[in-house]
């Protein structure tokens, strides 16, 4: 019973975060110039925000996987 409630809360939380991220990304469509090391890239701010979101998500998933694998070894 507790697991079903926890799963529903997680799904709602993920949906709310995704909706907020989508709204922020869609409201920022103007072009911005970004420096990436030695490159200057002009792209929509939405693309930059989405890229940062994906990189942050990937770092979180990799970190969580690393922590879980360490915990399983002990």
C-alpha positions in Angstrom: 0.0 0.0 0.0 2.8 2.4 0.9 4.8 1.6 -2.3 1.7 2.4 -4.5 1.3 5.8 -2.8 5.0 6.5 -3.0 5.0 5.7 -6.7 2.0 8.0 -7.4 3.7 10.8 -5.5 6.9 10.3 -7.6 4.9 10.3 -10.8 3.1 13.5 -9.9 6.4 15.2 -8.8 8.1 14.2 -12.1 5.1 15.5 -14.1 5.1 18.9 -12.2 8.8 19.3 -12.7 8.6 18.5 -16.4 5.7 20.9 -16.9 7.6 23.7 -15.1 10.7 23.0 -17.2 8.6 23.0 -20.4 7.0 26.3 -19.5 10.3 28.0 -18.7 11.9 26.6 -21.9 9.0 27.8 -24.1 9.0 31.3 -22.7 12.7 31.8 -23.5 12.9 31.7 -27.3 15.1 34.7 -27.9 18.6 34.1 -29.4 21.5 34.2 -27.1 25.3 34.1 -27.7 27.1 31.5 -25.6 30.8 30.9 -25.3 31.7 27.2 -25.2 35.5 27.0 -24.5 36.9 28.6 -27.8 33.6 28.7 -29.7 30.9 31.3 -29.8 27.5 29.7 -30.5 24.3 31.6 -31.1 21.2 29.5 -30.3 17.8 30.0 -28.9 17.7 30.3 -25.1 15.3 27.4 -25.0 17.9 25.1 -26.6 20.5 26.2 -24.1 18.1 25.6 -21.2 17.1 22.3 -22.5 20.7 21.2 -23.0 21.5 22.3 -19.4 18.5 20.3 -18.2 19.6 17.2 -20.0 23.2 17.5 -18.7 22.0 18.0 -15.2 19.7 15.0 -15.4 22.5 12.9 -16.8 24.9 13.9 -14.0 22.2 13.1 -11.4 21.5 9.7 -12.9 25.2 8.8 -13.1 25.8 10.0 -9.5 22.8 8.1 -8.1 23.9 4.9 -10.0 27.4 5.3 -8.5 26.1 5.7 -5.0 23.8 2.7 -5.4 26.6 0.5 -6.7 28.8 1.5 -3.8 26.0 0.7 -1.3 25.5 -2.8 -2.9 29.2 -3.6 -2.5 29.2 -2.9 1.2 
